[in-house]
Amino acid sequence: MPNARPVSDLVYDCCETIITRPGPVIAVLTGPAVGGGAQLAAASDLRIAGPGARLRWTGPPGLDLAVGAWLLPDLVGRAAAMDLVLTGRWLEAAEALALGLVNRVCDDPEPVAARIAGRPAGRAQGPGSRRGNGGRRAARPLAGRTGGQPFGLGRVLAGK
């Protein structure tokens, strides 16, 4: 197996960028998100899922690595996080919604995410927002996709 450290470092750096940037990040989940993909989705401020979305933090098969699990307890609670990491099971969209990991499940999540991303920052932020804009112009939200299409680490790191 090739050295996974550079990829792991890139995913971690990308998550740090997502979490610390001054504007919201919206993840669009349309298919499987495993390991780093699940981690990137979890780092996002909002997660809009299609009915076929599913997440798994343990992967790749045979290595039993828990990737990105450090974000889970804050999102779903310790008990649910431990269940997902220790069993390595898939989390389907409906259950992810019930746990609060995704914010919405809809048939076509991309236009929903685009509408949310297009709202002025003052209206988009609510009591659960962890970032204020401090009077600055809001940063452009990012959106990533799963489900047969790359999430776009380069796009996220470049702020596009």
JONORKA-V899707 format. One record per residue. N is the residue number from 0. RES is the residue in one letter. PHI is phi in degrees with one decimal (999 if undefined). OMEGA is omega in whole degrees, -180 to 180 (none if undefined). Layout:
n=(N | N)
res=(RES | RES)
phi=(PHI | PHI)
omega=(OMEGA | OMEGA)
//
This chain:
n=(0 | 1 | 2 | 3 | 4 | 5 | 6 | 7 | 8 | 9 | 10 | 11 | 12 | 13 | 14 | 15 | 16 | 17 | 18 | 19 | 20 | 21 | 22 | 23 | 24 | 25 | 26 | 27 | 28 | 29 | 30 | 31 | 32 | 33 | 34 | 35 | 36 | 37 | 38 | 39 | 40 | 41 | 42 | 43 | 44 | 45 | 46 | 47 | 48 | 49 | 50 | 51 | 52 | 53 | 54 | 55 | 56 | 57 | 58 | 59 | 60 | 61 | 62 | 63 | 64 | 65 | 66 | 67 | 68 | 69 | 70 | 71 | 72 | 73 | 74 | 75 | 76 | 77 | 78 | 79 | 80 | 81 | 82 | 83 | 84 | 85 | 86 | 87 | 88 | 89 | 90 | 91 | 92 | 93 | 94 | 95 | 96 | 97 | 98 | 99 | 100 | 101 | 102 | 103 | 104 | 105 | 106 | 107 | 108 | 109 | 110 | 111 | 112 | 113 | 114 | 115 | 116 | 117 | 118 | 119 | 120 | 121 | 122 | 123 | 124 | 125 | 126 | 127 | 128 | 129 | 130 | 131 | 132 | 133 | 134 | 135 | 136 | 137 | 138 | 139 | 140 | 141 | 142 | 143 | 144 | 145 | 146 | 147 | 148 | 149 | 150 | 151 | 152 | 153 | 154 | 155 | 156 | 157 | 158 | 159)
res=(M | P | N | A | R | P | V | S | D | L | V | Y | D | C | C | E | T | I | I | T | R | P | G | P | V | I | A | V | L | T | G | P | A | V | G | G | G | A | Q | L | A | A | A | S | D | L | R | I | A | G | P | G | A | R | L | R | W | T | G | P | P | G | L | D | L | A | V | G | A | W | L | L | P | D | L | V | G | R | A | A | A | M | D | L | V | L | T | G | R | W | L | E | A | A | E | A | L | A | L | G | L | V | N | R | V | C | D | D | P | E | P | V | A | A | R | I | A | G | R | P | A | G | R | A | Q | G | P | G | S | R | R | G | N | G | G | R | R | A | A | R | P | L | A | G | R | T | G | G | Q | P | F | G | L | G | R | V | L | A | G | K)
phi=(999 | -65.5 | -64.0 | -86.9 | -58.3 | -60.0 | -68.3 | -59.7 | -63.2 | -64.3 | -63.4 | -62.1 | -60.8 | -64.8 | -61.5 | -61.8 | -63.7 | -60.0 | -71.4 | -100.8 | -69.3 | -79.7 | -133.7 | -73.3 | -121.4 | -114.7 | -98.4 | -107.8 | -109.8 | -118.6 | -158.5 | -68.5 | -129.5 | -117.1 | 58.5 | -61.0 | -64.4 | -66.4 | -64.1 | -63.3 | -63.7 | -63.5 | -73.8 | -69.4 | -74.8 | -132.1 | -128.7 | -108.6 | -116.4 | -88.2 | -63.4 | -90.9 | -70.6 | -154.6 | -126.5 | -152.3 | -95.6 | -101.9 | 175.1 | -71.7 | -53.6 | 92.2 | -101.0 | 51.6 | -90.1 | -95.5 | -105.5 | 75.6 | -67.0 | -64.1 | -85.1 | -62.8 | -56.5 | -68.7 | -91.4 | -122.7 | 92.4 | -64.1 | -63.1 | -66.2 | -61.6 | -63.4 | -59.3 | -65.8 | -77.7 | -75.4 | -90.8 | 69.7 | -77.9 | -76.9 | -110.0 | -77.0 | -54.4 | -63.0 | -70.3 | -60.7 | -66.3 | -61.4 | -78.8 | 87.7 | -75.5 | -108.7 | -85.8 | -151.7 | -123.5 | -145.1 | -62.1 | -130.4 | -71.8 | -63.6 | -65.0 | -63.9 | -63.1 | -64.2 | -64.1 | -63.8 | -65.1 | -82.4 | -74.4 | -59.9 | -56.7 | -63.2 | -87.9 | -78.5 | -88.5 | -127.3 | -63.6 | -86.7 | -70.6 | -98.5 | -132.7 | -106.9 | -97.2 | 53.3 | 85.0 | -81.4 | -64.2 | -67.0 | -73.7 | -69.8 | -64.2 | -103.3 | -136.3 | -122.1 | -128.7 | -123.1 | 97.9 | 86.9 | -123.1 | -62.6 | -68.1 | 88.5 | -55.7 | -62.0 | -63.5 | -67.1 | -65.9 | -83.6 | 75.8 | -108.5)
omega=(179 | -179 | -178 | -175 | 179 | 179 | 179 | 178 | 179 | 179 | 179 | 179 | 179 | 178 | 178 | 177 | 179 | -175 | -172 | -178 | -173 | 180 | -178 | 176 | -179 | 176 | 175 | -177 | -179 | -178 | -177 | 172 | -174 | 175 | -179 | 178 | 177 | 179 | 179 | 177 | -180 | 180 | -178 | -180 | 177 | 178 | 179 | -173 | 168 | -178 | 180 | 180 | 173 | -175 | 177 | -177 | -180 | 180 | -7 | -178 | 178 | -179 | 177 | 177 | 174 | -175 | 175 | -176 | -179 | 179 | -171 | -176 | 178 | -176 | -173 | -176 | -175 | -176 | 179 | 179 | 180 | 178 | -177 | -177 | -175 | 179 | -178 | -176 | 176 | 175 | -179 | -175 | -177 | 178 | 177 | 176 | 180 | 179 | -177 | 179 | 172 | -177 | -179 | 169 | -180 | -176 | -178 | -171 | -176 | 178 | 178 | 178 | 180 | 177 | 179 | -179 | -178 | -180 | 175 | -175 | -178 | 179 | -175 | -177 | 179 | -177 | -180 | -177 | 180 | 180 | 170 | -178 | 174 | 179 | 179 | 174 | -177 | 176 | 179 | 178 | 176 | 174 | 176 | -179 | 169 | 175 | 177 | 178 | -178 | 179 | 177 | 178 | 180 | 179 | -178 | -179 | -180 | 180 | -179 | none)
//
